Amino acid sequence: MAVCYIAGAAPGAERIAPRPGDFLIAADGGLAHLLRWGLRADLAIGDFDSLEAIPAGVPREAYPRAKDDTDLSLALDRAIALEYRHVIITGAWGGRPDHAVGNIQLLVKAARRGVFAQMLCGGFIATAVIDNTALRLRGHGTVSVFACGGQAAGVTIRGLEYPLDNAILLDDTPLGVSNVLVGEGVAGEGTISLAQGTLLVFYEEGIKCDIA
């Protein structure tokens, strides 16, 4: 399945490794990251207030600076419209903290639209899951789970050091922080599922994660 990569403009963006057939969207200044890595954007989106020039031949969608959405959100909307079901986002963490929080909200938007979105967060990867969804994790390392937008009900965690069974997590209590994927065997495998609500999941790079 082809992946849509989105590059935001935040400093310290983690390099991506798209494969042939994947689609690359630059959200405004994220284009500079792609150029530095020798990657060509299939589409550039934004108000382009942080770019001096856009290389010839790069398709673009220009928006006014005064708008009701962020460049990264517009890029995600385009990925959803193009019917990608797996999106990887870089350059969305490590800049302004308010933008980082807004970008985390985009993970929830993606999940609610049936898209599995992963955000590179400086040594960790973040994603979101909603009602009646489960994640499969493979490897070893730190995993943290947080309720988002109220309570998350029917949370079940298996293969981690601190399991849960049909639990309720609240968005004002960080009960799910700093768990550890131990799993079984050399690779290690665990699952995180919920019946109702929204969960934000952070896991260390090196752990493999997908929808179960």
Order of alpha helices (4+ residues) and beta strands (2+ residues): beta-beta-alpha-beta-beta-alpha-beta-alpha-beta-beta-beta-beta-beta-beta-beta-beta-beta-beta
